[in-house]
Every structure is written in C-alpha cells, then in structure tokens.
C-alpha cells in the first residue's frame, strides 16, 4: 500500500520549491498590513514585497486572513480615521 | 486641531463621532488621558472591520456577540503591543491586522477543537505499520519508468526519511486540510515553528530525490497520466 498519488504530488511540488527563501507566517504577518494598504492604493504590492506575495499565494491561512483584512479595510476606509503626520 | 467624523451604521443611522488621528496620536491617545475615548473609538473600528472581514464566515448580520469577544481580545493584545507598532502602516490597519489574526485563530480553534490529529492521520489510506522499503542506493533514473515506482519512492521517503512530526503535519494539512493553527496547537508548537518544520520536510524530500539522481520534476512527470 502506498500514499495516494495526489498527496504525493503535493509533497513533491512542495519539495520542488524547497530552495525558495523561507518566509514564515509570522514573517508575512509582520508586513501584511503594508501589503494590504499598497494593494488597496492600487500599487504593485507584489513588486514591493515579493516574499509576502509569494507566501500569501501558497499559504491558505495567511491568504484567508489577508483577504478578510482587505474587506475590513475597505469597510473602514470611509471612516477617515487617519490624518497624515505633518511633522518631520 | 482634531476633526470629527460621524460613523454611520449600514442603515445610515448616526452612531458615534470618531476622531482623526495620526499614528503617533493614536499611540499617545491610547496611553494618555484620552485613553477611554480612544479605546472606544478603536473598538468601533475593529467591530466594523471584523463584521465585514468575516462576513463570508459568520454571515452578514450574525455573531455580533462573537465579534465583540474577538474585539475585546484584540484590544488587549493591541494595548499590550503598542511598543511594537513601527508606523509602517496606518495605526488602524495594524490594529485590524491583529484583530483579524485573533478572530481567525479562535474560529479555527473552535472548528477543530474536537478533532484529533491522531485519529485523522490513522485513518489515512496508507498502513504505516508496513512501511514501503526502497533499496538504497536507489535505482538508476532510467528505471523510474512508471508512475508506480514514483509512488513507491516518494512513499518510502516520507515513511523513512521524515520525522513522525513532519509526517503527521504533512498528512493533516495536505490530506485533511486541517489549518496550520490547529495542527500547531495539537502538536504543541506554534504556526511559525510548524512552517519551519514543513520547510525542512520539503527540503529533506528534495535532498533524498537528489541523492537518487532525480529531481522533483522527474517525479512529477511520472505522476502525470
């Protein structure tokens, strides 16, 4: 008996990308607020923070949290809670 | 000079006045004489954000009590971690990021709290009590001519080269789609450490393939029908 082929395929696909830099969920989370703001501003967030983009694309949990954060930010954007720093 | 904005409900009703603040003003307000007002305003922001952010999970109207619980937990975490706010995003974005993590972690924990990883993994379509053995050194790449041999080889690597923790985590996440938060909780670790454990596992699989003169693409080609 062996593992199912779909499972093995996923494992080998993961192995194929094993030499990519390790970006953990916490690494991603540290910058996901910046990533979300850039995304909503129509900027190329993926170019600015490519490792965050890559992590979000392959991590289901971080992807779900990121998309929910985008929805939350859209919903609160109209509140105009922020004013830019005018000092240095 | 602080300007005030009105917060409207979805039905358009006035509810509260909220203050515009710079990032520094948010941090100062949450620690100074305006603390109670700032906390209340931040609470309103988080409630609104979570209601919309979790709409697909909790429904449009439902679970407001649950959201309030998430917000209370989030406020505690935000206030405890004000020193770590570096101003790289708006304060309210940073705060909502924390609230989202708090909410998702709790939702996942509740969804999976009665599910045992041991039970899940033991029900896999694979009898680990009779592991596949694969002769070492491995066969010439030309001999990996069939999908069946590729299945045997990768199964063997998983059984014999990965640690028990790595095997359990891979099966739980890939086969059973258990969230990493929950896998980490049941394995007594955290999501970050689990991610590293999985990274080490995939590196190990790749190394073992390379030892046999194979690449992941060689195997993937065999898996294609």
Interface residues (C-beta under 8 A of the other chain):
Chain A: X1 X2 X3 X4 X5 X7 X8 X9 X10 X11 X12 X13 X14 X15 X16 X17 X18 X19 X22 X24 X25 X26 X29 X31 X32 X33 X34 X36 X37 X59 X60 X61 X64 X65 X68 X69 X71 X72 X73 X74 X75 X76 X79 X80 X81 X82 X83 X84 X85 X86
Chain B: X3 X5 X7 X18 X19 X20 X21 X22 X23 X24 X41 X45 X48 X49 X50 X51 X52 X53 X54 X55 X56 X57 X88 X89 X90 X91 X92 X93 X94 X96 X97 X99 X100 X101 X103 X104 X108 X124 X125 X126 X127 X130 X132 X147 X150 X151 X152 X154 X155 X158 X170 X171 X174 X175 X177 X179 X180 X181 X191 X192 X195 X196 X198 X199 X201 X202 X203 X205 X206 X209 X215 X216 X217 X219 X220 X223
